Amino acid sequence: MAAVHCFSVLSLFQALKITAMPWLASRPFSPPPCTLEFNIPPRLPSLSVCALANQFLSMATPAHSPPNALIFNQPAVSSPLCQKILQGNASVGGPGMMEFLKKAVASLTYSSLCMPEDITARGLESIPNFFFREDGLRLWDIVHRFVQDMIGHYYTCDSDVQKDCELQNWIKDIFFHGFLAETSTGIPQSFSLVTELVKFLTMVIFTVTVKHAAVNNGQFDFGGWMPNFAIALQQPPPTTKGQCTESTMLKTFPDINTTVHGMAAVYLLSSQSTDFVALGNGYQDHFSEKTPLKLIHEFKNVLKEYNFEIQGRNVSLPLSYTYLNPNNVENSVAL
């Protein structure tokens, strides 16, 4: 493993040609927003967003649901694996991560959790070959239609939503305890319209399935090369351009033991579990009525069709984008 680490470091300097392009050396200090909870990027990490949303729902749903209701999995961020990695190796540390997440909630908004609005707000509508956007928006629409049909079966008019006390208490609990009653987040405090409920539930399902798959499944593909995904750095970033050398970078990178722990974590997190359940599956176990079962069957068929579309598109790509293939999207955050 030591040889692998040394080879990675040597390869880094050969690739960067550090004396000619010193600006590339800033990469380890500026990880992408999809970085796992090992670093603190300028924005709340996307994986943390998924974990936070899942945690809010995991806590609120059982309190306002009948005993046999569909319950979301417990958040991965509190799992023993993440706690061990964070406390023993990551630069932010376990307690530091909790403090960071608490402060970062203030930057989390409803619109940023709704992919169509988030793409527009970031000005990413016309970037070519942006497969996360293409697949994500398509899956958002598929999930939205499914939720719309299911909710329309049980809530035939807006007054049905307004009169549902369990539903109103559920969203109120999420607003007050999950988002700390911050009106700036845009999270609804109540539901008045069927369309409001449909949008919120679409966001919930999309966040813990599609978005989580997009930022989780490729962690090892990207982070398996240590400089892309350094779990900790031992020196501050350089302050003067052109002063970065091979020696200073070697002193900055994490030690071998820390690197191995980080790579092992992203490998495990990126691997498909033996009890993996794909998006669209498992829902039928919670319904017995003809209409919901029919809608679930149609939902699965639409996902299957899109699965074939993605496979056909990927044939002509030099590097396939498979993270949002419905067969690779788990039906909830699970660890």
C-alpha positions in Angstrom: 0.0 0.0 0.0 2.9 2.3 0.7 4.1 1.8 -2.8 0.7 2.7 -4.1 0.7 5.9 -2.1 4.2 6.9 -3.4 3.2 6.1 -6.9 0.2 8.3 -6.6 2.3 11.2 -5.3 4.9 10.8 -8.0 2.2 10.5 -10.6 0.6 13.7 -9.3 3.7 15.8 -10.0 4.3 14.2 -13.4 0.7 15.1 -14.3 0.7 18.5 -12.9 4.2 19.5 -14.0 4.2 21.6 -10.9 6.9 24.1 -12.0 5.0 25.0 -15.1 1.5 25.0 -13.8 1.6 25.7 -10.1 -2.1 26.7 -10.0 -3.0 23.1 -10.4 -1.5 22.3 -7.1 -4.4 24.1 -5.5 -6.7 21.2 -6.4 -6.2 19.3 -3.1 -7.0 22.4 -1.2 -10.2 23.0 -3.1 -12.3 19.8 -3.1 -15.5 19.8 -5.1 -18.9 20.3 -3.3 -19.6 16.5 -3.7 -16.7 15.7 -1.3 -17.7 13.5 1.5 -17.8 14.9 5.1 -14.0 14.7 5.3 -13.4 18.3 4.3 -15.3 21.6 4.6 -15.9 23.1 1.2 -17.5 26.6 0.8 -20.9 25.0 0.3 -22.7 22.4 2.3 -21.5 19.0 0.8 -24.2 17.4 -1.3 -23.9 14.1 0.6 -24.5 16.0 3.8 -27.6 17.6 2.2 -28.9 14.1 1.5 -28.0 12.9 5.0 -29.6 15.9 6.6 -32.9 15.6 4.7 -33.0 11.9 5.5 -32.4 12.6 9.2 -35.2 15.2 9.4 -37.6 12.8 7.8 -36.4 9.8 9.8 -37.2 11.6 13.0 -40.5 13.2 12.0 -42.2 10.4 10.0 -42.6 7.8 12.8 -44.1 10.3 15.2 -46.9 11.2 12.7 -47.5 7.9 10.9 -49.5 4.7 11.5 -47.5 1.7 12.7 -47.2 0.1 9.3 -46.2 3.2 7.4 -43.1 3.3 5.1 -40.2 4.7 7.2 -37.0 6.1 5.8 -33.6 4.6 6.8 -31.6 6.2 9.5 -29.0 8.7 8.3 -25.6 7.5 7.3 -23.8 10.5 8.9 -24.4 9.0 12.4 -23.3 5.5 11.4 -20.4 3.9 13.3 -18.3 3.8 10.0 -18.6 7.5 9.4 -18.1 8.4 13.1 -14.9 6.3 13.2 -13.5 7.7 10.0 -14.4 11.3 11.0 -13.0 11.1 14.5 -9.8 9.3 13.7 -8.7 10.5 10.3 -10.7 13.4 8.8 -9.5 17.0 9.1 -12.8 18.2 10.4 -13.2 15.5 13.1 -16.4 14.0 14.5 -17.5 16.8 16.8 -16.3 19.4 14.3 -18.5 17.8 11.6 -21.6 18.0 13.8 -20.9 21.7 14.6 -20.3 22.3 10.9 -23.6 20.6 9.9 -25.5 22.6 12.5 -24.2 25.9 11.1 -24.6 24.8 7.5 -28.3 24.1 7.9 -28.8 27.9 7.6 -27.6 27.7 4.0 -30.0 24.9 3.1 -33.1 26.0 1.2 -36.1 24.3 -0.2 -35.3 25.5 -3.8 -31.8 24.1 -3.6 -33.4 20.7 -2.8 -35.7 20.9 -5.9 -33.5 20.1 -8.8 -35.3 22.1 -11.6 -35.1 25.2 -9.5 -31.5 24.5 -8.4 -30.3 24.0 -12.0 -31.9 27.3 -13.1 -30.5 29.2 -10.1 -27.0 28.0 -11.0 -27.4 28.9 -14.6 -26.7 25.3 -15.8 -29.5 24.9 -18.2 -27.4 24.9 -21.4 -24.1 23.3 -20.4 -23.5 20.5 -23.0 -22.9 16.9 -22.1 -24.1 17.5 -18.5 -25.5 14.1 -17.8 -26.2 14.7 -14.2 -28.6 17.4 -15.3 -30.1 15.4 -18.1 -30.7 12.2 -16.1 -31.6 14.1 -12.9 -34.3 16.3 -14.5 -35.7 13.3 -16.3 -35.9 11.3 -13.1 -37.4 14.3 -11.3 -40.2 14.3 -13.8 -40.7 10.6 -13.6 -40.9 10.7 -9.8 -43.1 13.8 -9.9 -45.6 12.1 -12.1 -45.7 9.0 -9.9 -46.2 11.1 -6.7 -48.8 13.2 -8.4 -50.8 10.1 -9.4 -50.4 8.5 -6.0 -51.4 11.6 -4.0 -54.2 12.3 -6.4 -55.7 8.9 -5.5 -55.8 9.7 -1.8 -56.3 13.5 -1.8 -58.9 14.4 -4.4 -59.0 18.1 -3.5 -57.1 20.8 -1.5 -59.4 20.6 1.4 -58.4 16.9 1.9 -54.8 18.0 2.4 -55.8 20.9 4.8 -57.9 18.6 7.0 -55.3 15.9 7.4 -54.0 16.6 10.9 -51.2 14.0 10.8 -49.9 15.4 7.5 -49.9 19.0 8.8 -48.2 18.0 12.1 -45.6 16.1 10.1 -44.6 19.1 8.0 -44.7 21.3 11.0 -42.4 19.0 12.9 -39.9 19.0 9.9 -40.0 22.8 9.7 -39.5 23.5 13.4 -37.2 20.7 14.4 -35.5 19.9 11.1 -35.0 23.4 9.7 -35.1 25.2 13.1 -38.1 27.3 12.1 -36.0 29.3 9.7 -38.5 30.9 7.3 -35.5 31.9 5.0 -35.2 28.2 4.0 -38.5 28.3 2.2 -39.5 25.0 3.7 -43.3 25.0 4.1 -44.8 25.1 7.5 -48.1 23.6 6.3 -49.7 22.3 3.2 -52.7 24.1 1.7 -52.7 22.7 -1.8 -52.3 19.2 -3.3 -49.6 20.6 -5.6 -47.6 21.7 -2.6 -47.7 18.3 -1.1 -46.8 16.7 -4.4 -43.8 18.9 -4.8 -42.5 18.3 -1.3 -42.8 14.6 -1.5 -41.2 14.6 -4.9 -38.2 16.5 -3.4 -38.1 14.0 -0.5 -38.0 10.9 -2.7 -35.6 12.5 -5.2 -33.2 13.6 -2.5 -32.8 10.3 -0.8 -32.7 8.3 -4.0 -31.5 10.1 -7.2 -29.5 12.9 -5.7 -27.9 10.6 -3.2 -26.9 8.1 -5.9 -25.4 10.9 -8.0 -23.1 12.1 -5.2 -22.5 8.8 -3.5 -22.0 6.1 -6.2 -19.0 7.8 -7.9 -17.0 8.6 -4.8 -14.3 5.9 -5.3 -14.2 6.6 -9.1 -13.1 10.1 -8.3 -11.6 9.8 -4.8 -9.7 6.6 -5.3 -6.8 8.9 -6.5 -5.8 10.5 -3.2 -5.0 14.1 -4.4 -8.6 14.4 -5.7 -10.0 13.5 -2.3 -7.5 14.1 0.4 -9.2 13.2 3.7 -6.9 15.5 5.6 -4.1 18.0 4.8 -1.1 18.6 7.1 -0.2 22.1 5.9 -2.2 25.2 5.0 -2.5 26.2 1.4 0.3 28.3 0.0 -0.2 32.1 0.1 2.3 33.1 -2.7 1.9 31.9 -6.3 4.9 30.0 -7.6 6.2 28.9 -4.2 4.6 25.5 -4.2 7.2 22.7 -4.7 7.2 18.9 -4.6 8.7 19.0 -1.1 5.9 21.3 0.2 3.2 19.1 -1.4 4.7 15.9 0.1 4.6 17.6 3.5 1.0 18.6 2.9 -0.6 15.3 1.8 -2.0 13.0 4.5 0.1 10.1 5.7 -0.3 6.6 4.3 -2.5 5.3 7.1 -4.9 8.3 6.8 -5.0 7.9 3.0 -5.7 4.2 3.2 -8.6 4.8 5.7 -10.1 7.4 3.4 -9.8 5.3 0.3 -11.3 2.3 2.1 -14.2 4.4 3.3 -15.1 5.8 -0.2 -14.7 2.3 -1.7 -17.1 0.9 0.8 -19.6 3.7 0.4 -19.5 3.5 -3.4 -20.0 -0.3 -3.4 -23.5 -1.7 -3.9 -24.7 -3.5 -0.8 -25.9 -7.1 -0.9 -29.4 -6.1 0.1 -29.6 -3.3 -2.5 -33.2 -2.4 -3.5 -33.5 -0.2 -6.6 -35.7 2.8 -7.0 -39.3 1.8 -7.6 -39.0 -1.5 -5.8 -40.3 -2.3 -2.4 -43.2 0.2 -2.5 -45.7 -2.6 -3.4 -45.1 -4.2 0.0 -46.9 -1.3 1.7 -50.1 -1.3 -0.4 -52.9 -3.7 -1.1 -55.3 -1.6 -3.1 -55.6 -2.1 -6.9 -55.0 1.5 -8.0 -51.7 2.1 -6.0 -50.3 -1.2 -7.1 -51.1 -0.3 -10.7 -49.4 3.0 -10.3 -46.3 1.4 -8.8 -46.2 -1.1 -11.6 -46.3 1.7 -14.2 -43.7 3.7 -12.3 -41.3 0.7 -12.4 -42.0 0.2 -16.1 -41.1 3.9 -16.9 -37.9 3.6 -14.9 -37.1 0.4 -16.8 -37.6 2.2 -20.1 -35.3 5.0 -19.1 -32.8 2.6 -17.9 -32.6 1.2 -21.5 -32.3 4.8 -22.8 -29.3 5.5 -20.6 -27.6 2.3 -21.7 -28.2 3.2 -25.3 -26.7 6.7 -24.9 -23.7 5.4 -23.0 -22.7 3.2 -25.9 -21.4 6.2 -27.8 -19.8 7.9 -24.9 -16.0 7.6 -24.3 -16.8 7.5 -20.6 -20.2 6.2 -19.6 -22.3 8.1 -17.1 -24.1 5.3 -15.1 -24.7 6.8 -11.7 -28.3 7.7 -12.4 -29.2 4.6 -14.3 -32.4 3.6 -12.4 -30.9 0.2 -11.8 -28.1 1.9 -9.8 -30.3 4.2 -7.8 -31.2 2.8 -4.4 -34.7 3.4 -3.1 -33.4 5.3 0.0 -30.3 6.4 1.8 -28.9 3.2 3.3 -25.6 2.4 5.1 
